[in-house]
Amino acid sequence: MFLFSCFSVLGQTKKELEQQRKRLREEIKQVNNLLFTEQKKEKNALENLKDINQKIDVRLELINTINLEAKLLSNEIQKNQKEIEKLEKQLAALKKDYGDMIFKSYKSKSQQSRAMFLLSSQNFYQAYKRLEYMKQYTSFRKKQGEEIVVQTNVIQKLNDSLSLKKKSKDSLISFEKEQKNIIELDKKSQERLISTIKKKENKYKKDLRKKVDEEKKVAAKINKIIRDEIAKANKKVKNKPKSSKKNEFILSPEAKALAAKFELNKGKLPWPVKEGLVTRKFGRQPHPTFPGITINGTGLHIATKNGNNAEAIFGGEIMNILVSSEGKKNVLIRHGNYISSYNNLSKLYVKKGDIVVRGQNIGEIFTDKVSGKTNLIFAIYKNTVPLNPASWILKR
């Protein structure tokens, strides 16, 4: 995978790599701001290890981008040096030709020589031709002199460009060393956390399995709510089409149009938070610390700042609101036969049946007093089928 990513990135332009480097530096800032600034009342080694792993992964990706950028600059520097050598040879040849021409011109530059050259003509036509030749020769000398000036300027610009590229490369190499030093410090923290986890491995595994089971129950509950809402909505439809399927909305013309608009915005929908960092991806994935334990993300876990709100990604109707035994809220918004889910809210600004617009505040995201973290669990469904939200929202 690493080699494949290297080959694919090698095809990127300098501008694309610079943008990627800026994006990764911004992501590192977000990791530090959203995962490492809050004071934790209780230490959870497993959670801390997950955070530090994410920090190391982003920094490693940044180092890889820096290496590719430095390699691209090395190629440009090499190309510039070859071009300079080629131009310097051309300039030397031009100067030699110009020198020879000036010397010959000096030997015959007197007015008497020019006059004798014209007067020795056998006829008027030959004299005219000789005069034209002298004009052309003078013009050629002038043009050759101008070419030398142009060539000299081109070489100077290439030398300046080469100097700037060498400085940029040195700066990138220095920045890369700095990142490697930071990673070494993070890896020491990583090793300490792994050692702590191993001492209480059974306890952490037990707690983790409990969380995984709880998440499965929540996912099943959401699925049931959606199925119930589909059944309730379809029951109101009088003339049901023969092609209608169970657990799929029968759409009115208005709902069809809304769903079509939602589909057209795939990959362009806004994030459900103003500032956020994905801390867990969508889909089944092995646990990074404990082999044999699989976690299944029905949506994205997005870390954000304390006090931030969840925002509607698209216009629609509040289909339902679920409240957990701990008082956390989950808002489901229907967009035709698509549903967006905003889970882990502490306060609500909407109620069931409300019509919302894109970017509208749905509710304040819950902040865990123990971990100090503010996380939104964001999901998208088509009827009852969970979709990968990362494919629908804008890439950052």
C-alpha positions as CSV (number, residue, x, y, z in Angstrom):
1,M,0.0,0.0,0.0
2,F,2.8,2.4,1.0
3,L,4.7,1.7,-2.3
4,F,1.4,2.2,-4.3
5,S,0.8,5.5,-2.6
6,C,4.3,6.6,-3.3
7,F,4.0,5.8,-7.1
8,S,0.6,7.5,-7.3
9,V,1.9,10.7,-5.5
10,L,5.0,10.8,-7.8
11,G,2.6,11.8,-10.5
12,Q,1.5,14.8,-8.6
13,T,2.7,18.3,-9.5
14,K,4.7,20.6,-7.2
15,K,1.7,22.7,-6.6
16,E,-0.4,19.7,-5.6
17,L,2.3,18.5,-3.2
18,E,2.6,21.9,-1.6
19,Q,-1.2,22.0,-1.1
20,Q,-1.1,18.5,0.4
21,R,1.8,19.5,2.8
22,K,-0.3,22.6,3.9
23,R,-3.4,20.4,4.4
24,L,-1.4,17.8,6.5
25,R,0.2,20.6,8.6
26,E,-3.3,21.9,9.3
27,E,-4.5,18.4,10.2
28,I,-1.6,18.1,12.7
29,K,-2.7,21.4,14.3
30,Q,-6.3,20.0,14.5
31,V,-5.0,16.8,16.1
32,N,-3.1,18.8,18.7
33,N,-6.0,21.2,19.3
34,L,-8.9,18.7,19.4
35,L,-7.2,15.6,20.9
36,F,-4.4,16.9,23.2
37,T,-5.4,20.2,24.7
38,E,-8.3,19.2,26.9
39,Q,-7.5,18.2,30.5
40,K,-8.6,14.6,31.2
41,K,-10.0,13.8,34.6
42,E,-9.2,10.1,34.2
43,K,-6.4,8.6,32.1
44,N,-7.5,6.1,29.5
45,A,-4.4,4.5,28.0
46,L,-6.3,2.9,25.2
47,E,-8.0,6.2,24.1
48,N,-4.7,8.0,24.5
49,L,-2.9,5.4,22.4
50,K,-5.5,5.8,19.7
51,D,-5.0,9.6,19.7
52,I,-1.2,9.4,19.6
53,N,-1.3,6.8,16.8
54,Q,-3.4,9.2,14.7
55,K,-0.9,12.0,15.4
56,I,2.0,9.8,14.3
57,D,0.2,8.6,11.2
58,V,-0.6,12.1,10.0
59,R,3.0,13.2,10.7
60,L,4.4,10.2,8.7
61,E,2.1,11.1,5.8
62,L,3.5,14.6,6.0
63,I,7.1,13.3,5.9
64,N,6.3,11.2,2.9
65,T,4.9,14.3,1.1
66,I,8.0,16.3,2.1
67,N,10.2,13.5,0.6
68,L,8.3,13.5,-2.6
69,E,8.4,17.3,-2.8
70,A,12.2,17.2,-2.2
71,K,12.6,14.6,-4.9
72,L,10.6,16.7,-7.3
73,L,12.8,19.7,-6.5
74,S,16.0,17.5,-7.0
75,N,14.7,16.6,-10.5
76,E,14.0,20.3,-11.3
77,I,17.5,21.3,-10.0
78,Q,19.1,18.6,-12.1
79,K,17.1,19.7,-15.1
80,N,18.1,23.3,-14.5
81,Q,21.8,22.5,-14.2
82,K,21.7,20.6,-17.6
83,E,19.9,23.5,-19.2
84,I,22.5,26.0,-17.8
85,E,25.4,23.8,-19.1
86,K,23.7,23.6,-22.5
87,L,23.1,27.4,-22.6
88,E,26.6,28.2,-21.4
89,K,28.1,26.2,-24.3
90,Q,25.8,28.0,-26.7
91,L,26.9,31.3,-25.2
92,A,30.6,30.4,-25.5
93,A,30.1,29.5,-29.2
94,L,28.2,32.8,-29.8
95,K,30.9,34.9,-28.1
96,K,33.6,33.1,-30.2
97,D,31.7,33.8,-33.4
98,Y,31.1,37.3,-32.4
99,G,34.7,37.8,-31.5
100,D,35.9,36.5,-34.8
101,M,33.5,38.7,-36.6
102,I,34.5,41.8,-34.7
103,F,38.2,41.1,-35.4
104,K,37.5,40.7,-39.1
105,S,35.4,43.8,-39.1
106,Y,38.2,45.8,-37.3
107,K,40.7,44.8,-40.0
108,S,38.5,46.3,-42.7
109,K,36.6,49.0,-40.8
110,S,38.2,52.1,-42.3
111,Q,36.0,54.2,-44.5
112,Q,38.7,53.9,-47.2
113,S,38.4,50.1,-47.2
114,R,34.7,50.3,-47.4
115,A,34.9,52.9,-50.3
116,M,37.5,50.8,-52.1
117,F,35.3,47.7,-51.7
118,L,32.5,49.6,-53.4
119,L,34.6,51.4,-56.1
120,S,36.3,48.2,-57.2
121,S,32.9,46.9,-58.3
122,Q,32.8,46.0,-62.1
123,N,29.3,47.6,-62.5
124,F,26.6,49.4,-60.7
125,Y,24.6,46.3,-59.9
126,Q,27.7,44.7,-58.2
127,A,28.2,47.9,-56.2
128,Y,24.6,47.8,-55.1
129,K,24.9,44.2,-54.0
130,R,28.1,45.0,-52.1
131,L,26.4,47.9,-50.3
132,E,23.5,45.6,-49.3
133,Y,26.0,43.0,-48.1
134,M,27.7,45.6,-45.9
135,K,24.3,46.6,-44.4
136,Q,23.3,43.0,-43.8
137,Y,26.7,42.3,-42.2
138,T,26.3,45.3,-39.8
139,S,22.7,44.1,-39.0
140,F,24.0,40.6,-38.3
141,R,26.7,41.9,-36.0
142,K,24.0,43.8,-34.0
143,K,21.7,40.8,-33.9
144,Q,24.5,38.5,-32.7
145,G,25.3,41.0,-29.9
146,E,21.6,41.1,-28.9
147,E,21.5,37.3,-28.8
148,I,24.5,37.3,-26.5
149,V,22.6,39.7,-24.1
150,V,19.4,37.6,-24.2
151,Q,21.3,34.3,-23.7
152,T,23.2,35.9,-20.7
153,N,19.9,37.0,-19.2
154,V,18.4,33.5,-19.6
155,I,21.3,31.9,-17.9
156,Q,21.1,34.5,-15.0
157,K,17.4,33.7,-14.5
158,L,18.1,30.0,-14.5
159,N,20.9,30.5,-12.0
160,D,18.5,32.5,-9.7
161,S,15.8,29.9,-10.1
162,L,18.4,27.1,-9.3
163,S,19.5,29.0,-6.1
164,L,15.9,29.4,-4.9
165,K,15.1,25.7,-5.6
166,K,18.2,24.7,-3.6
167,K,17.1,26.9,-0.7
168,S,13.6,25.4,-0.9
169,K,15.0,21.8,-0.8
170,D,17.3,22.6,2.1
171,S,14.3,24.1,4.0
172,L,12.2,21.0,3.3
173,I,15.0,18.7,4.5
174,S,15.4,20.7,7.7
175,F,11.6,20.6,8.2
176,E,11.6,16.8,7.6
177,K,14.3,16.3,10.3
178,E,12.2,18.4,12.7
179,Q,9.2,16.1,12.1
180,K,11.2,13.0,12.5
181,N,12.4,14.2,15.9
182,I,8.8,14.9,17.0
183,I,7.8,11.4,15.9
184,E,10.6,9.9,18.0
185,L,9.2,11.6,21.1
186,D,5.7,10.5,20.2
187,K,6.9,6.9,19.7
188,K,8.4,6.9,23.2
189,S,5.0,8.0,24.6
190,Q,3.4,5.3,22.4
191,E,5.7,2.6,23.9
192,R,4.9,3.7,27.4
193,L,1.1,3.5,26.7
194,I,1.4,0.1,25.1
195,S,3.3,-1.1,28.2
196,T,0.5,0.3,30.5
197,I,-2.2,-1.4,28.4
198,K,-0.4,-4.8,28.5
199,K,-0.4,-4.7,32.3
200,K,-4.3,-4.3,32.3
201,E,-5.0,-6.0,28.9
202,N,-8.0,-8.1,30.1
203,K,-9.7,-5.0,31.7
204,Y,-9.2,-2.9,28.5
205,K,-10.4,-5.8,26.3
206,K,-13.5,-6.2,28.5
207,D,-14.3,-2.5,28.4
208,L,-13.7,-2.4,24.7
209,R,-16.0,-5.3,23.9
210,K,-18.7,-3.7,26.1
211,K,-18.4,-0.5,24.0
212,V,-18.6,-2.5,20.8
213,D,-21.7,-4.3,22.0
214,E,-23.3,-0.9,23.0
215,E,-22.5,0.5,19.5
216,K,-24.2,-2.5,17.9
217,K,-27.3,-2.0,20.0
218,V,-27.5,1.7,19.1
219,A,-27.0,0.9,15.4
220,A,-29.8,-1.8,15.6
221,K,-32.1,0.7,17.4
222,I,-31.5,3.4,14.7
223,N,-32.1,0.8,12.0
224,K,-35.4,-0.2,13.7
225,I,-36.5,3.4,14.0
226,I,-35.8,4.0,10.2
227,R,-37.7,0.8,9.3
228,D,-40.7,1.9,11.5
229,E,-40.6,5.4,9.9
230,I,-40.6,3.9,6.4
231,A,-43.5,1.6,7.3
232,K,-45.4,4.6,8.8
233,A,-44.8,6.8,5.8
234,N,-45.6,4.1,3.2
235,K,-48.9,3.3,5.1
236,K,-50.2,6.8,4.2
237,V,-49.6,6.2,0.5
238,K,-52.9,5.2,-1.2
239,N,-51.8,3.9,-4.6
240,K,-48.7,1.9,-3.9
241,P,-46.7,1.0,-7.0
242,K,-46.1,-2.7,-7.7
243,S,-42.3,-2.2,-7.8
244,S,-42.3,-0.9,-4.1
245,K,-40.0,-2.9,-1.8
246,K,-40.1,-3.5,1.9
247,N,-37.9,-1.1,4.0
248,E,-37.8,1.4,1.2
249,F,-39.6,4.8,1.1
250,I,-42.3,5.2,-1.5
251,L,-41.4,8.6,-2.8
252,S,-43.8,11.4,-3.8
253,P,-42.7,13.5,-6.8
254,E,-41.4,16.2,-4.3
255,A,-39.5,13.6,-2.3
256,K,-38.0,12.2,-5.5
257,A,-36.8,15.6,-6.6
258,L,-35.2,16.2,-3.1
259,A,-33.5,12.8,-3.2
260,A,-32.2,13.6,-6.7
261,K,-30.8,16.9,-5.5
262,F,-29.1,15.1,-2.6
263,E,-27.5,12.6,-5.0
264,L,-26.2,15.4,-7.2
265,N,-24.4,16.9,-4.2
266,K,-22.4,13.7,-3.5
267,G,-18.9,14.7,-2.6
268,K,-19.9,18.4,-2.3
269,L,-22.0,18.3,0.9
270,P,-20.7,20.5,3.8
271,W,-19.2,19.0,7.0
272,P,-21.8,18.6,9.9
273,V,-19.4,20.7,12.1
274,K,-17.5,24.0,11.4
275,E,-14.2,22.5,12.6
276,G,-13.7,18.8,12.9
277,L,-11.3,15.9,12.6
278,V,-12.2,12.3,11.7
279,T,-11.1,10.0,14.5
280,R,-12.8,6.9,13.3
281,K,-13.7,5.9,9.8
282,F,-16.7,4.2,8.3
283,G,-17.0,0.4,8.0
284,R,-15.6,-2.7,9.6
285,Q,-12.0,-2.4,10.7
286,P,-9.7,-4.3,13.0
287,H,-8.9,-2.7,16.3
288,P,-5.5,-1.0,16.1
289,T,-4.3,-2.4,19.5
290,F,-6.1,-5.7,20.0
291,P,-6.0,-8.2,17.2
292,G,-9.2,-10.3,16.9
293,I,-11.5,-7.4,18.0
294,T,-13.4,-5.8,15.0
295,I,-15.1,-2.5,15.3
296,N,-17.8,-1.5,12.9
297,G,-18.4,2.2,12.2
298,T,-21.8,2.9,10.8
299,G,-20.7,6.5,10.4
300,L,-17.8,8.9,11.0
301,H,-16.6,9.9,14.5
302,I,-15.7,13.6,14.3
303,A,-13.8,15.3,17.1
304,T,-14.5,19.0,17.4
305,K,-14.3,21.9,19.9
306,N,-16.2,22.1,23.1
307,G,-19.5,24.0,22.6
308,N,-19.6,23.4,18.8
309,N,-23.0,22.6,17.2
310,A,-24.0,20.0,14.7
311,E,-25.2,21.5,11.4
312,A,-27.6,20.0,8.8
313,I,-25.7,19.0,5.7
314,F,-28.8,19.4,3.5
315,G,-32.4,20.6,3.6
316,G,-35.0,18.2,4.9
317,E,-37.5,17.2,7.6
318,I,-36.7,16.1,11.2
319,M,-37.8,12.5,10.9
320,N,-37.2,11.4,14.5
321,I,-35.2,12.1,17.6
322,L,-33.7,9.3,19.7
323,V,-32.7,9.9,23.4
324,S,-30.3,7.4,25.1
325,S,-30.6,6.3,28.7
326,E,-27.7,8.8,29.4
327,G,-29.7,11.7,27.9
328,K,-27.7,12.0,24.7
329,K,-29.7,12.8,21.6
330,N,-29.6,11.5,18.0
331,V,-31.4,13.6,15.3
332,L,-32.5,11.9,12.1
333,I,-33.2,14.2,9.1
334,R,-35.0,12.8,6.0
335,H,-34.0,14.0,2.5
336,G,-36.3,12.0,0.2
337,N,-35.1,8.4,0.7
338,Y,-31.8,9.5,2.2
339,I,-31.3,10.1,6.0
340,S,-28.6,12.0,7.8
341,S,-27.9,11.1,11.4
342,Y,-26.4,13.4,14.1
343,N,-25.6,11.4,17.2
344,N,-24.1,12.4,20.6
345,L,-25.9,15.8,21.1
346,S,-26.4,17.3,24.5
347,K,-28.8,20.1,23.5
348,L,-31.4,20.4,20.7
349,Y,-32.6,23.4,18.7
350,V,-35.1,21.4,16.6
351,K,-38.1,19.0,17.2
352,K,-39.7,16.2,15.2
353,G,-41.5,17.4,12.1
354,D,-39.4,20.6,11.7
355,I,-38.2,21.6,8.2
356,V,-34.5,22.5,8.3
357,V,-32.2,24.0,5.7
358,R,-28.6,23.3,4.8
359,G,-26.2,24.7,7.5
360,Q,-28.9,25.1,10.2
361,N,-27.8,24.4,13.8
362,I,-29.4,21.1,15.0
363,G,-28.0,20.9,18.5
364,E,-24.9,21.3,20.7
365,I,-22.5,18.3,20.6
366,F,-21.9,16.5,23.9
367,T,-18.6,17.0,25.7
368,D,-17.4,14.1,27.8
369,K,-16.4,15.4,31.2
370,V,-14.0,12.5,31.9
371,S,-12.1,12.5,28.6
372,G,-12.7,16.2,27.8
373,K,-13.5,15.3,24.2
374,T,-16.3,16.6,22.0
375,N,-17.3,14.0,19.4
376,L,-20.1,13.9,16.9
377,I,-21.1,10.5,15.4
378,F,-22.3,11.4,11.9
379,A,-24.0,8.9,9.5
380,I,-25.8,8.8,6.2
381,Y,-28.4,6.1,5.1
382,K,-30.2,5.3,1.9
383,N,-33.4,3.9,3.3
384,T,-32.0,1.4,5.9
385,V,-28.5,1.0,4.2
386,P,-25.6,2.8,5.9
387,L,-23.4,4.7,3.4
388,N,-19.8,6.0,3.8
389,P,-20.3,9.7,4.8
390,A,-16.7,10.5,3.7
391,S,-17.8,9.9,0.0
392,W,-20.6,12.5,0.4
393,I,-19.0,15.4,2.3
394,L,-16.3,17.8,1.0
395,K,-12.7,16.6,1.3
396,R,-10.6,18.7,3.6
